[in-house]
Amino acid sequence: MTELNADTARRAIVEHTRRLAESAAAAGPDAAVPTAPKWTVTDLVAHVGQTQNWVAEIIERRVTDPTRLPTEMAALPADPRDWPAWLPESAQRVASACSDDALDAPVFNAAGDQRSGTRFWLAGMLNEAVLHGVDAANAADRPADIATALIDNHLAMLTSPTGDMQRPESAHTLRGTGQTLQWRATDTADDAGAWFVERRPDGATWQPGTRPADVTVTGPARSLLLILTRRLPLDDREATDISVDGDTGFAQHWLDNTAHASN
């Protein structure tokens, strides 16, 4: 897994949330979000800001017991003109909560993997800021950039130790007998932009790098991420510069069964 640099991640959360706020202001509160069809821009802004404040409180209070997680969400400012200030403040709060002193402190990790709780939430908040920044940019018809580390995080969440418990039906469907998928980015210099997935009887696994696979999906990292998180369809090849070598149905089956909370 690509290791996130904490300082880079903190700065990216703030920067991408600032861009999100700009896109939200350009789109307007009632604008539809094409990549999240059930949401308006108001829903998007509320989700991002409230989630950032919620996570910040978890880390600030060093919550370790999931039964003690915060139960109240921050209030979304009623006037959209206040959002460009509220969103960056929310981002700065969660970035500050993920300080170096807190990185290895005891904090609840919802994935149950080897990361400390704060590192888990830091990756999640970066994922939220960038992905939903893309949502807001699409609502405002603006371009947006995506980091390959977010694909790492997406796959880590899907294959985490608590995956079976949190999404048992999806986890069961993704089990297999050695079937393999390869996702390869065309705009990276090395194997940092390659992800190999194997479906095993005890669950799906992934590792970085390139290997022969039953199906290989290739394209820009941004397009791959949007497809993996089901914001763009796999068959929209012209719009996404995506190519598929192998069993397209196999790749589509993976996508159809890999929704998770950060979507």
C-alpha positions in Angstrom: 0.0 0.0 0.0 1.2 3.5 -0.8 2.1 5.2 2.5 0.4 8.5 2.9 2.7 11.3 4.1 0.8 12.8 7.0 1.8 16.4 6.4 1.0 16.1 2.7 -2.4 14.5 3.5 -3.3 17.3 6.0 -2.5 20.0 3.5 -4.3 18.2 0.8 -7.5 17.9 2.9 -7.5 21.6 3.5 -6.7 22.4 -0.2 -9.2 20.0 -1.7 -11.9 21.2 0.6 -11.2 24.8 -0.3 -11.5 23.8 -4.0 -14.7 22.0 -3.1 -16.1 25.1 -1.5 -15.2 27.1 -4.6 -17.0 24.6 -6.9 -20.0 24.5 -4.6 -20.3 28.3 -4.7 -20.0 28.2 -8.5 -22.6 25.5 -8.9 -25.2 26.9 -6.4 -26.9 25.2 -3.5 -29.7 23.6 -5.5 -27.5 22.2 -8.3 -27.6 18.5 -9.0 -24.5 16.5 -8.5 -24.0 14.3 -11.6 -21.7 11.8 -9.9 -24.0 11.4 -6.9 -27.4 11.6 -8.5 -29.5 11.6 -5.3 -27.6 14.7 -3.9 -27.7 18.4 -4.4 -24.7 20.7 -3.8 -26.3 21.5 -0.4 -26.3 17.8 0.5 -22.7 17.5 -0.6 -21.5 20.5 1.5 -23.4 19.3 4.5 -21.9 15.8 4.3 -18.3 16.9 3.9 -18.3 19.6 6.6 -20.3 17.5 9.1 -18.1 14.4 8.5 -14.9 16.4 9.0 -16.2 17.9 12.3 -17.4 14.5 13.4 -14.1 12.8 12.8 -12.2 15.7 14.4 -14.2 15.2 17.6 -13.4 11.5 17.6 -9.7 12.2 17.4 -9.7 15.2 19.8 -11.5 13.2 22.4 -9.4 10.0 21.7 -12.5 7.9 21.4 -11.6 4.2 21.5 -15.0 2.7 22.2 -17.3 2.7 19.1 -20.3 3.0 21.5 -18.9 6.4 22.5 -18.8 7.9 19.0 -20.3 11.4 18.7 -24.0 11.4 18.1 -24.6 15.0 17.0 -23.5 16.5 13.8 -22.3 20.1 13.2 -25.0 22.5 11.9 -24.7 23.5 8.3 -24.9 27.3 8.0 -28.3 28.2 6.6 -26.9 30.9 4.3 -24.8 29.4 1.4 -22.7 32.6 1.5 -21.2 31.3 4.8 -20.2 27.9 3.3 -16.9 29.2 1.7 -15.7 30.0 5.3 -17.4 27.0 7.1 -16.0 24.3 4.9 -12.3 25.3 5.1 -12.7 25.7 8.9 -14.1 22.2 9.1 -11.2 20.9 7.0 -8.6 22.8 9.1 -10.2 21.4 12.3 -9.8 17.7 11.2 -6.4 18.3 9.7 -5.2 19.9 13.0 -6.8 17.0 15.0 -4.6 14.6 12.9 -1.4 16.2 14.2 1.8 14.3 14.5 1.2 14.0 18.2 -2.1 12.2 17.5 -1.0 9.9 14.7 -0.3 6.9 16.9 -2.6 7.8 19.8 -5.3 5.4 20.8 -8.3 6.2 18.6 -11.0 3.9 17.2 -10.2 2.5 13.8 -13.4 1.5 12.0 -11.5 -0.7 9.5 -9.9 -2.8 12.2 -6.7 -3.0 10.2 -3.0 -2.4 11.2 -3.2 1.4 11.0 -3.7 3.5 14.0 -7.1 5.1 14.3 -5.9 8.6 13.4 -4.0 7.3 10.4 -7.2 5.5 9.3 -9.3 8.7 9.7 -6.6 10.8 8.0 -6.8 8.6 4.9 -10.5 8.6 5.0 -10.8 12.4 5.2 -8.4 12.8 2.3 -10.5 10.3 0.4 -13.7 12.3 1.2 -12.1 15.7 0.4 -10.8 14.6 -3.0 -13.7 12.4 -4.1 -16.4 14.9 -3.1 -14.2 17.6 -4.5 -14.6 15.8 -7.8 -18.4 15.6 -7.2 -18.6 19.4 -6.6 -16.3 20.1 -9.6 -18.5 18.0 -11.9 -21.6 19.9 -10.5 -19.9 23.1 -11.5 -18.5 21.7 -14.7 -14.9 22.1 -13.5 -11.9 19.7 -13.9 -10.4 18.0 -10.8 -7.2 16.0 -10.1 -7.1 12.6 -8.3 -4.2 11.0 -6.4 -3.4 7.3 -6.9 -3.2 6.9 -3.1 -7.0 7.2 -3.0 -7.3 4.0 -5.1 -5.1 2.3 -2.5 -7.4 3.5 0.2 -10.5 2.4 -1.7 -9.1 -1.2 -2.0 -7.8 -1.2 1.6 -11.3 -0.4 2.8 -12.9 -3.1 0.6 -10.5 -5.8 1.8 -10.1 -4.7 5.5 -10.5 -7.2 8.3 -13.9 -5.8 9.2 -15.2 -6.0 5.6 -17.0 -9.3 6.1 -18.8 -7.9 9.2 -19.7 -4.5 7.8 -20.7 -5.7 4.3 -21.2 -9.5 4.5 -23.2 -9.9 1.3 -20.7 -7.9 -0.8 -17.7 -9.7 0.8 -19.2 -13.1 0.2 -19.9 -12.2 -3.5 -16.3 -11.1 -4.0 -14.9 -14.4 -2.8 -13.5 -16.7 -5.6 -11.1 -19.4 -6.5 -8.1 -17.3 -7.7 -9.8 -15.0 -10.3 -7.7 -11.9 -10.9 -8.2 -8.3 -11.9 -5.5 -5.7 -12.8 -6.1 -1.9 -12.7 -3.3 0.1 -14.3 -2.9 3.9 -14.5 -1.5 5.3 -17.7 -0.4 8.6 -16.2 2.1 7.4 -13.5 5.8 6.6 -13.9 5.9 3.3 -12.0 4.0 0.6 -10.3 2.6 3.1 -7.8 -0.2 3.3 -10.4 -0.9 -0.5 -10.6 -3.2 -2.6 -8.5 -3.6 -6.4 -8.7 -6.7 -7.9 -7.1 -7.2 -11.6 -6.4 -10.5 -13.3 -5.4 -9.7 -16.1 -3.0 -12.0 -18.5 -1.1 -11.3 -16.6 2.2 -11.9 -13.2 0.6 -10.6 -10.7 -1.9 -7.0 -9.3 -1.6 -5.0 -6.7 -3.4 -1.3 -5.7 -3.8 0.5 -3.0 -5.8 2.2 -3.9 -9.0 1.5 -5.5 -12.4 0.9 -9.2 -13.0 -1.0 -11.2 -15.6 -4.7 -11.1 -14.8 -8.0 -12.4 -16.1 -9.0 -8.8 -16.9 -6.9 -5.6 -17.1 -8.5 -2.2 -16.9 -6.2 0.6 -18.1 -6.6 4.4 -18.1 -5.8 7.6 -16.3 -5.7 7.3 -12.5 -8.6 9.9 -12.2 -10.8 7.8 -14.5 -9.9 4.6 -12.8 -10.9 6.1 -9.4 -14.2 7.5 -10.7 -15.0 4.0 -12.2 -13.9 2.1 -9.1 -16.1 4.4 -6.9 -19.0 4.0 -9.4 -19.1 7.7 -10.4 -18.5 6.8 -14.1 -19.6 3.6 -15.9 -17.0 1.2 -17.1 -18.5 1.1 -20.6 -18.1 4.9 -21.1 -14.7 4.3 -22.8 -14.7 7.5 -25.0 -15.3 9.8 -22.0 -12.8 8.1 -19.7 -10.0 6.9 -22.0 -10.4 3.5 -20.5 -9.5 0.2 -22.2 -10.4 -3.3 -21.0 -8.4 -6.4 -21.9 -10.1 -9.6 -20.9 -13.5 -10.4 -19.4 -15.4 -7.1 -19.2 -18.2 -8.9 -17.3 -15.8 -10.0 -14.6 -14.6 -6.4 -14.1 -18.2 -5.2 -14.1 -19.2 -7.8 -11.5 -16.4 -6.4 -9.2 -17.8 -2.9 -9.6 -21.3 -3.9 -9.0 -20.4 -5.5 -5.6 -17.9 -3.0 -4.1 -19.8 0.0 -2.9 -18.6 1.1 0.6 -19.1 3.9 3.1 -16.7 6.4 1.5 -18.8 6.5 -1.7 
